[in-house]
């Protein structure tokens, strides 16, 4: 399936200390698309200033569940901050009582068990307590032109790690970067903040 480059879809990028841009410093980016034309990912550990309630208000969605209204919203990256994404596990696994697969208007299967929906119907379902059990609501995304991400990886701006549902959906946002880094098995202080090849 992968041709020239190893696909990073369904993996995480871990920002190294060499990244000084505040949008990406200490960020953990879940990669949704990676091919010869470029890459697209979502930062999953940087919180927005608003909660889900403000998104509901903008879309005129009623939600009576205070727990849902106070759920955090994430900043997925600097591109199209007005665009909302819901990264979620499919509801059609039988565990939530839904028998059919996801039925949202605009859903992409990122990997087996992780879907990305950009239509507002999923937010209505979440407000009604009818949506997926595990989800993140994210504004904006991170994008790389063809070859750009590969260059940044060679410059040691990013490390790659596997992802899992627990990391994506169940961990405190402040702990996600460290948890992903810990899976790599080496000390962050071993990384030189100065990039370059000897």
C-alpha angles and dihedrals in degrees: 000000000000113000121186103348129041107253115242094196111137091018130107129238113217114206112231124214089263089075107089099168104113090220091062106023110121089358129151112208123196109211114226100169132022124163143123091291095056143277139279128195143161126233104231102186106051113091123215119227092248133067129225089270092072091052090051090050092051090052096041091242117156117221123175096181109097093196091058093043091056095050112125125254120215133217104232096189144302098287120096098346088183090063116092126210131188113205107195150149115257117268093213096080093102095243095099098044094258111126100187129063121261112308102190118134098244114025129148123194105230093181140334102302099008123088133178119212126186101177122101094231090082090056090052089051091049090051089051091049088246100107132096116306094228118044146135122210109215134183119209129354143235118247136187128193121233109302094000097108091047089054092050090050090052089051089055092243090131139029121203127227137169120263132219137184093254092057094043101044113013107045130089108258091236091057100046099084093050093044092053091046092050090060089065093065103223139098119267090218088066088069114092112222087214112081125207141107123262 
